[in-house]
Amino acid sequence: MGLFSFLDKERTIAGAGFNRWLVPPAALAIHLCIGMAYGFSVFWLPLSKAIGITESVACSPEMGFMAEIFSTTCDWKISMLGWIFTIFFLFLGLAAWLFGGWLEHAGPRKAGVVSAVCWCGGLVISAFGIYSHQIWLMWLGSGVIGGIGLGLGYISPVSTLIKWFPDRRGMATGMAIMGFGGGAMIGAPLADKLMKHFATATSVGVWETFLALAAIYFVFMIAGALAYRVPANGWKPEGWTPPAKSANTMVTTRHVHASRVWGIPQFWLIWGVLFLNVSAGIGILGMASPLLQEVFGGKLIGVDLGFNELDAAQKSQIAAIAAGFTGLLSLFNIGGRFAWASCSDFIGRKATYFVFLILGFFLYVSIPSLAHVGNKGLFVAAICIILSMYGGGFATVPAYLADLFGTQMVGAIHGRLLTAWAAAGVLGPVLINYIREYQIAHGVPKAQAYDVTMYVLAGLIVVGIVLNAMIRPLADKHFMTDAELAHEKKLAQERDISTMSAGRGGNGGSAVASSPLVTAFAWLAVGIPLMFGVWVTLQKASVLFK
C-alpha cells in the first residue's frame, strides 16, 4: 500500500447503496474550473499594460521576436498573449489522445488529481511568469502544462458517467461537459473582481489573481476528483433492463479496443462530423462580437450609420451591446450541451447530429439575408441556435462513441476523437478571419464581409451531413474477443459486482455516500457558482433587449 494508494482505481469502486447522482457534481466541479480556459481573454488587456500599468509600453521597433519574449522593459502585445489560447486547445487534444488509454486503467480519480495539479500548477507558473515578465513561462505554465490538465480533466468523467448512466448516456455526459462551457461564466467575472482587488500603483493585479484562482480551483478540483466513484462490473440501475439487440440498431453491446479505432472507418466519419461542426461553430464563436458590431453598426443604438461612421462614444455603446451578445451565446452554448445531449437519449445520436447539421445549414445560409434586411432579433436567434448546437455536438459525441464502440474504453476513444477539436480550433478562426480580411481588402463593406464566410461554413456543414449519413454499425471483426475483453478489464482493475459484499467496495458504499443531504450539498457546491455565472451573464446580455 503506497502513500497515494487511495488514488488507485480499485479503491474507487462504489459499494452497494452508492448514489450515482453524486458523480455528475464531481465531474462538474472539475469542468467548471478548467472551463476558465474559455475566459482567459479577460486577462489580455491588463497584461498588455503589466509594465506601464495605465497604458502599454511599446517595444522598440528594432527589437526582434525573441528579444520581445525575454524583455522585461516593454509590454506584451495582445497577439502574443493570444497564443496561450491556441496552445491550450492544442495540448488539450494531444493530452486527451496520448493519456486516454492510461486514464481507463488508472481511473478517473487519479486522472482528476493529475488534472488539478497540472491546471493549477500551470496557473502558479504563469503567475511567476507575469511577476518576472517572462511570457514564455506563461506559454509553458498555462499553455502547455495547463493544457495537459485540460485534456485529462475534460475526458476524466466520460467513461465513468456513461457506465453510471447506461439508461441516460447523453444526459449524463451533457451535465459534465456543460460545466466546461460554463467555466468562463464563473471564472471571468471572478477574475475581474480579483484583479480590481489586487491592483495597485505598481501592479495590474493579474499575477495575484492567478495565484488566488489556482488555490480556489485546486480545492474544487481535488474535491471533485476524490468524489469520483466507478461502478462495479455488472452494475446496472435498479429496475432498468438493457434494450434487446436488434439487427439495425446503432447501439452495440460489445466493445472495441481504443488502439484499433484509427483503422475503423466509422471513427473517421465521426471525427469528420465533429471537426466540421466545430469548425463552423468555433469560427462564429471567435468572431461573434465584431460580427454583430460590423453587420449592424449604428442600428444597434438607433442610429442609421455604418460601423466606420460611428464616433468613439458610439462605438463604446455598441461594444457593450456586443459583450452582452457574447454572454448570451455562452448561455446557449452551455444550455445546448445539456439539452441536445439529453434529447439524443430519445431520438438517437445519429438523428441528433442530422438536426445539428441540417438545421445548421439553413441557419448559416439565412444569416446574410437576415443581416441585409436588418432583422437583429432573428439574426441573434439564428446564431444563438448555432452555438447551442456547437455545444450540443461536444456533449453528444461521447454517447455516440459509446453506442458504436461500446463503453469499456470510450474515454480513451473520446480522447483520440478530440484531435478533431484541436484541428477545428485552427481551421474555424483562420477561415472566418482570412475570408473577412480578403473581402474587406477588395472593397467589400464590413457589413457584407461575412456573407461569403457564412456560405463557406454552410458548405462545410453539407459535407458533415454526407459523412453522418455514411455512419453504420461496426463489423464484428473490430470488437474485442471475450479473452481480450477479460484482459482489458483486469488491466482496468474492474471487479465483478457478484464478488462484492453489501456495503463494501472502494469506499463509496457507506451510508454517507447514499445520504440525500450529501447529494444535495454536492449539487449546491457546483450549482451556486454556476447560477452566479448565469446571473452575471444575463445582466450583461440584458443590454440586447433595451
C-alpha positions in Angstrom: 0.0 0.0 0.0 1.7 3.2 -1.2 1.3 6.7 0.1 -1.2 7.5 -2.7 -2.9 4.1 -2.9 -6.2 5.8 -2.3 -6.0 7.1 -5.8 -5.9 3.6 -7.3 -8.9 2.7 -9.4 -9.7 -0.4 -7.3 -10.1 1.9 -4.3 -12.8 3.9 -6.1 -15.2 1.1 -6.9 -18.5 2.0 -5.4 -20.1 -0.3 -2.9 -23.8 -1.2 -2.6 -26.1 1.7 -2.0 -23.9 4.3 -3.6 -26.0 7.2 -5.1 -24.9 7.6 -8.7 -26.2 11.2 -8.7 -23.1 12.1 -6.7 -20.9 11.5 -9.7 -22.1 14.4 -12.0 -21.4 17.2 -9.5 -17.9 15.7 -9.0 -17.4 16.0 -12.8 -18.9 19.5 -12.8 -16.5 20.6 -10.1 -13.6 19.8 -12.4 -15.1 21.0 -15.6 -16.3 24.3 -14.2 -12.7 25.0 -13.1 -10.9 24.0 -16.3 -13.6 25.7 -18.4 -12.0 29.0 -17.4 -9.7 28.4 -20.4 -12.6 30.0 -22.5 -12.4 33.1 -20.3 -8.7 33.8 -20.4 -9.2 36.8 -22.7 -10.3 38.8 -19.6 -6.5 38.9 -18.8 -5.3 40.2 -22.2 -5.9 43.9 -21.8 -4.5 44.2 -18.2 -1.5 42.0 -19.2 -0.8 44.3 -22.2 -0.2 47.0 -19.6 1.7 45.0 -17.0 4.8 47.3 -17.2 3.1 50.6 -18.0 0.1 50.0 -15.6 -2.0 52.8 -17.1 -1.0 52.3 -20.7 1.1 49.9 -22.7 4.8 50.5 -23.0 5.6 49.6 -26.6 8.7 47.6 -27.5 11.4 49.2 -29.7 10.6 48.6 -33.5 14.2 47.2 -33.8 13.5 44.6 -31.2 13.2 41.1 -32.6 10.6 38.5 -31.7 13.0 36.6 -29.3 14.1 39.8 -27.7 10.4 40.7 -27.0 9.8 37.3 -25.4 12.6 37.8 -22.8 12.3 41.6 -22.4 11.4 43.0 -19.0 11.2 46.6 -20.2 8.2 46.7 -22.6 4.7 45.3 -22.6 3.4 42.2 -24.4 1.2 42.6 -27.5 -2.2 41.0 -27.2 -1.4 38.9 -30.2 1.5 37.3 -28.2 -0.8 36.7 -25.2 -3.4 35.1 -27.5 -1.1 32.3 -28.3 -1.9 30.9 -24.9 -5.5 30.2 -26.1 -4.1 28.3 -29.1 -1.7 26.3 -27.0 -4.5 25.4 -24.6 -6.5 23.6 -27.1 -3.6 22.0 -28.9 -2.4 20.4 -25.8 -5.9 19.5 -24.6 -6.3 17.4 -27.8 -2.8 15.9 -27.5 -3.2 15.0 -23.8 -6.7 13.5 -24.4 -5.2 11.4 -27.2 -2.0 10.3 -25.5 -3.3 9.7 -22.0 -6.8 8.4 -22.8 -5.7 4.8 -22.5 -3.8 5.4 -19.3 -7.0 7.0 -17.8 -9.1 3.9 -18.5 -6.6 1.8 -16.5 -5.8 4.4 -13.8 -9.3 5.5 -13.2 -11.0 9.0 -13.0 -9.8 9.8 -9.5 -6.1 9.6 -10.3 -6.7 11.4 -13.6 -8.7 14.1 -11.9 -5.9 14.7 -9.3 -3.2 14.9 -12.1 -5.5 17.4 -13.9 -5.8 19.5 -10.8 -2.0 19.6 -10.3 -1.4 20.4 -14.0 -4.1 23.1 -14.3 -3.5 24.8 -11.0 0.3 24.3 -11.2 0.2 25.9 -14.6 -1.5 28.9 -13.1 1.2 29.2 -10.5 4.0 29.0 -13.1 2.1 31.7 -15.1 1.9 33.9 -12.1 5.6 33.7 -11.7 5.9 34.4 -15.4 3.8 37.6 -15.0 5.7 38.6 -11.9 9.1 38.2 -13.7 7.6 39.4 -17.0 8.6 36.3 -19.0 5.8 35.4 -21.4 7.5 32.1 -22.2 6.7 31.0 -18.7 3.0 31.7 -19.3 3.1 29.7 -22.6 4.7 26.9 -20.7 2.6 27.1 -17.5 -0.9 27.8 -18.6 -0.5 26.8 -22.2 1.5 23.5 -22.1 1.1 22.2 -18.6 -2.3 23.7 -18.1 -3.4 22.4 -21.5 -2.4 18.8 -20.4 -4.5 19.4 -17.3 -7.4 20.5 -19.5 -7.2 17.3 -21.6 -7.1 15.0 -18.6 -9.8 16.9 -16.7 -12.1 17.0 -19.8 -12.1 13.3 -20.5 -11.8 12.0 -16.9 -15.6 11.7 -16.2 -16.7 10.5 -19.7 -16.3 6.7 -19.4 -17.4 6.8 -15.7 -20.6 8.7 -16.3 -21.6 6.6 -19.3 -21.2 3.5 -17.1 -23.2 5.0 -14.2 -26.0 6.1 -16.6 -26.4 3.5 -19.3 -30.0 4.5 -19.4 -29.3 8.2 -20.0 -25.9 8.4 -21.6 -26.5 11.7 -23.4 -27.9 13.4 -20.4 -25.0 12.2 -18.1 -22.2 13.4 -20.4 -24.2 16.6 -21.2 -24.3 17.5 -17.5 -20.5 17.2 -17.1 -19.5 18.8 -20.4 -21.9 21.6 -19.8 -19.5 22.6 -17.0 -16.7 23.2 -19.4 -18.8 25.6 -21.4 -19.9 27.4 -18.1 -16.4 27.7 -16.5 -15.8 31.1 -18.1 -19.1 32.5 -16.9 -17.9 32.0 -13.4 -14.2 32.5 -13.8 -14.2 35.6 -15.9 -16.3 37.9 -13.6 -14.5 36.4 -10.6 -11.1 37.2 -12.2 -12.3 40.7 -13.0 -13.2 41.3 -9.3 -9.9 39.8 -8.1 -7.8 41.9 -10.4 -9.6 45.1 -9.2 -9.0 43.9 -5.6 -5.3 43.2 -6.1 -4.5 46.2 -8.4 -2.0 48.7 -7.0 0.1 51.6 -8.4 2.8 49.0 -9.3 0.7 46.0 -10.3 -2.3 45.4 -12.6 -3.3 42.6 -10.1 -3.1 39.6 -12.6 -0.3 37.5 -11.1 -2.0 37.7 -7.7 -5.3 36.8 -9.3 -3.7 33.7 -10.9 -2.5 32.5 -7.5 -5.9 33.1 -6.0 -7.6 31.2 -8.8 -5.1 28.4 -8.5 -5.9 28.0 -4.8 -9.7 28.1 -5.4 -9.6 25.8 -8.3 -7.3 23.3 -6.6 -9.8 22.9 -3.7 -12.7 22.3 -6.0 -10.9 20.0 -8.4 -9.4 17.8 -5.7 -12.8 17.6 -4.0 -14.3 16.5 -7.4 -11.6 14.0 -8.1 -11.8 12.4 -4.6 -15.6 12.2 -5.0 -15.3 10.1 -8.2 -16.6 6.5 -7.9 -16.8 3.8 -10.6 -19.5 1.1 -10.7 -18.6 -2.5 -10.2 -18.6 -4.6 -13.3 -22.1 -5.8 -14.0 -23.8 -3.0 -12.1 -27.0 -1.5 -13.7 -29.6 1.0 -12.4 -32.3 -0.6 -10.3 -35.3 -1.5 -12.5 -33.5 -0.9 -15.8 -33.2 -3.6 -18.4 -30.8 -3.2 -21.3 -32.6 -3.0 -24.6 -32.5 -6.1 -26.7 -30.0 -6.0 -29.6 -31.7 -5.7 -33.0 -30.1 -6.1 -36.4 -30.3 -2.4 -37.4 -29.6 -0.7 -34.1 -26.7 1.8 -33.7 -26.1 0.7 -30.1 -23.7 -2.1 -29.6 -23.4 -4.4 -26.5 -19.8 -5.3 -27.4 -16.6 -3.3 -27.0 -13.7 -2.0 -29.2 -10.2 -1.5 -28.0 -9.0 2.1 -28.3 -5.8 1.1 -30.1 -7.9 -0.2 -33.1 -10.0 2.9 -33.8 -7.5 4.5 -36.1 -8.3 1.8 -38.6 -12.1 1.9 -38.3 -14.0 3.9 -40.9 -16.8 4.9 -38.5 -14.3 6.6 -36.2 -13.0 8.8 -39.0 -16.6 9.5 -40.1 -17.5 10.8 -36.6 -14.1 12.6 -36.5 -15.0 14.4 -39.7 -18.6 15.2 -38.5 -17.3 16.7 -35.2 -14.4 18.5 -37.0 -16.8 20.2 -39.5 -19.5 21.0 -36.9 -16.9 22.5 -34.5 -15.0 24.4 -37.3 -18.2 26.2 -38.3 -19.3 26.9 -34.7 -15.9 28.0 -33.3 -15.5 30.3 -36.2 -18.7 32.1 -35.3 -17.8 32.0 -31.6 -14.5 33.6 -32.1 -15.9 36.5 -34.2 -19.3 37.0 -32.5 -18.5 40.4 -31.1 -17.1 42.1 -34.2 -19.7 40.3 -36.4 -22.6 41.9 -34.6 -20.9 45.3 -34.5 -19.8 45.5 -38.1 -23.0 44.0 -39.6 -25.5 46.3 -37.7 -23.3 49.2 -36.8 -25.3 52.2 -35.5 -28.6 50.4 -35.9 -27.8 48.7 -32.6 -28.2 52.1 -30.9 -30.9 53.5 -33.2 -28.5 55.4 -35.5 -28.5 54.8 -39.2 -24.8 54.8 -39.6 -22.2 52.2 -40.7 -19.6 50.9 -38.2 -16.8 53.1 -39.6 -19.0 56.2 -39.4 -19.5 56.0 -35.7 -17.6 58.1 -33.2 -15.7 56.7 -30.3 -18.6 57.1 -27.8 -21.0 55.4 -30.1 -18.5 52.5 -30.7 -18.2 52.1 -27.0 -22.0 51.8 -26.7 -22.3 49.1 -29.4 -19.2 47.3 -27.9 -21.2 47.0 -24.7 -24.1 45.5 -26.6 -21.8 43.1 -28.4 -20.4 42.0 -25.0 -23.9 41.2 -23.9 -24.4 39.2 -27.2 -21.3 37.1 -26.5 -22.6 36.5 -23.0 -26.0 35.3 -24.4 -24.1 33.0 -26.8 -22.3 31.4 -23.8 -25.6 30.6 -22.2 -26.8 28.9 -25.4 -23.5 27.1 -25.6 -24.0 25.7 -22.1 -27.7 25.1 -22.3 -27.3 23.3 -25.6 -24.8 20.9 -24.1 -27.3 19.6 -21.7 -30.5 20.0 -23.8 -29.3 18.5 -27.0 -27.4 15.6 -25.3 -30.5 14.8 -23.3 -32.6 14.9 -26.4 -30.2 12.4 -28.1 -31.3 9.8 -25.5 -34.7 9.8 -27.1 -34.1 10.4 -30.8 -30.7 8.8 -31.1 -27.2 10.2 -31.7 -27.2 10.0 -35.4 -30.5 11.7 -35.7 -29.4 14.4 -33.3 -26.4 15.1 -35.4 -28.6 15.3 -38.5 -30.6 18.0 -36.7 -27.4 19.9 -35.9 -26.2 19.7 -39.5 -29.4 20.2 -41.5 -30.8 23.0 -39.3 -27.3 24.5 -39.1 -27.1 24.6 -42.9 -30.3 26.6 -43.2 -29.3 28.9 -40.4 -25.8 29.7 -41.9 -27.3 30.4 -45.4 -30.0 32.6 -43.8 -27.7 34.8 -41.7 -26.6 37.1 -44.6 -30.2 37.8 -45.6 -31.2 38.5 -42.0 -28.3 40.9 -41.8 -29.2 42.7 -45.0 -32.8 43.3 -44.0 -31.6 44.5 -40.6 -33.6 41.9 -38.6 -31.5 41.9 -35.4 -33.8 39.6 -33.5 -33.8 36.8 -36.0 -30.1 37.3 -36.6 -29.3 36.9 -32.9 -31.6 34.0 -32.6 -30.0 32.2 -35.5 -26.5 32.5 -34.1 -27.7 31.5 -30.6 -29.2 28.3 -32.0 -26.0 27.6 -33.9 -24.0 28.0 -30.7 -26.4 25.7 -28.8 -25.7 23.0 -31.5 -21.9 23.7 -31.3 -22.0 22.9 -27.6 -24.5 20.1 -28.1 -22.1 18.5 -30.5 -19.4 18.2 -27.9 -21.8 16.8 -25.3 -23.5 14.3 -27.6 -20.4 12.8 -29.2 -19.2 10.7 -26.1 -22.6 8.9 -26.1 -22.4 8.5 -29.9 -19.0 6.8 -29.4 -20.3 4.6 -26.6 -23.2 3.5 -28.8 -20.9 2.5 -31.7 -17.7 1.3 -29.9 -19.0 0.1 -26.5 -18.3 1.6 -23.1 -15.2 -0.3 -22.0 -12.7 2.1 -23.5 -15.0 5.0 -24.5 -12.9 7.5 -22.5 -9.7 6.6 -24.5 -11.6 6.6 -27.8 -13.1 10.0 -26.9 -9.6 11.3 -26.2 -8.5 10.3 -29.6 -11.5 11.9 -31.2 -10.7 15.2 -29.5 -7.9 15.7 -32.0 -10.8 16.8 -34.3 -11.3 19.7 -31.8 -7.7 20.7 -31.9 -7.8 20.8 -35.7 -11.1 22.6 -35.8 -9.7 25.2 -33.4 -7.2 26.1 -36.0 -9.4 25.9 -39.2 -12.5 27.7 -37.9 -11.0 31.0 -36.7 -8.4 31.1 -39.6 -11.2 30.5 -42.2 -13.5 33.2 -40.9 -10.7 35.8 -40.2 -8.9 35.4 -43.5 -12.1 35.4 -45.7 -13.2 38.6 -43.8 -9.9 40.3 -44.4 -9.8 39.3 -48.0 -13.3 40.7 -48.6 -12.5 44.0 -46.9 -9.2 44.3 -48.8 -11.2 44.0 -52.1 -13.6 46.8 -51.2 -16.5 44.8 -49.7 -18.3 46.8 -47.0 -17.7 45.5 -43.5 -21.5 44.9 -43.1 -21.3 42.4 -46.0 -17.8 41.0 -45.4 -19.2 37.9 -43.6 -21.6 36.8 -46.3 -19.2 34.6 -48.2 -17.9 33.2 -44.9 -21.4 32.0 -44.0 -21.8 30.3 -47.3 -18.4 28.6 -46.9 -19.4 27.4 -43.4 -22.7 26.1 -44.8 -20.6 24.2 -47.4 -18.7 22.5 -44.6 -21.9 21.5 -42.9 -23.1 19.8 -46.2 -20.0 17.6 -46.1 -20.8 16.8 -42.5 -24.3 15.7 -43.5 -22.9 13.3 -46.0 -20.4 11.9 -43.5 -23.0 11.4 -40.8 -25.3 9.6 -43.3 -22.4 7.1 -44.0 -22.1 6.0 -40.4 -23.2 2.4 -39.9 -22.8 -0.2 -37.1 -19.4 -1.7 -36.8 -18.4 -5.1 -38.4 -17.8 -7.9 -35.9 -14.0 -8.0 -36.7 -13.5 -4.7 -34.9 -14.7 -5.8 -31.5 -12.6 -7.4 -28.7 -12.9 -11.1 -28.2 -14.1 -12.4 -24.8 -10.5 -13.1 -23.8 -9.3 -9.7 -24.9 -12.2 -8.0 -23.0 -11.4 -10.1 -19.9 -7.7 -9.0 -20.1 -8.7 -5.3 -20.5 -11.0 -5.5 -17.5 -8.1 -6.9 -15.5 -5.9 -4.1 -16.6 -8.7 -1.6 -15.7 -8.8 -3.1 -12.2 -12.5 -4.0 -12.5 -14.2 -6.2 -10.1 -17.5 -8.1 -10.7 -20.4 -7.0 -8.6 -21.1 -10.6 -7.6 -17.8 -10.7 -5.7 -18.6 -7.7 -3.6 -20.4 -7.9 -0.3 -23.0 -5.4 0.5 -21.7 -2.1 1.8 -18.2 -2.9 0.6 -16.3 -1.9 -2.5 -13.9 1.1 -2.9 -15.0 3.4 -0.2 -18.3 4.5 -1.7 -20.7 2.1 -0.1 -21.2 3.8 3.2 -24.4 5.4 4.4 -22.9 8.8 3.9 -22.4 8.2 0.2 -26.2 7.4 -0.2 -27.4 10.2 2.1 -29.8 12.7 0.3 -28.2 15.5 2.3 -24.7 14.7 1.0 -26.1 14.6 -2.6 -27.9 17.9 -2.1 -24.7 19.5 -0.7 -22.7 18.2 -3.7 -25.1 19.8 -6.1 -25.3 23.1 -4.2 -21.5 23.3 -4.2 -21.4 23.3 -8.0 -24.9 24.8 -8.6 -24.4 28.0 -6.6 -21.3 29.1 -8.6 -23.0 28.1 -11.8 -26.1 30.2 -11.0 -23.8 33.1 -10.1 -22.2 32.9 -13.6 -25.6 32.7 -15.2 -26.9 35.7 -13.3 -23.9 37.8 -14.2 -24.2 36.8 -17.9 -27.9 37.5 -18.0 -27.2 41.0 -16.6 -24.7 41.6 -19.4 -27.0 40.2 -22.0 -29.9 42.4 -21.0 -28.5 45.3 -23.0 -29.5 43.5 -26.1 -33.2 43.9 -25.2 -33.2 47.5 -24.1 
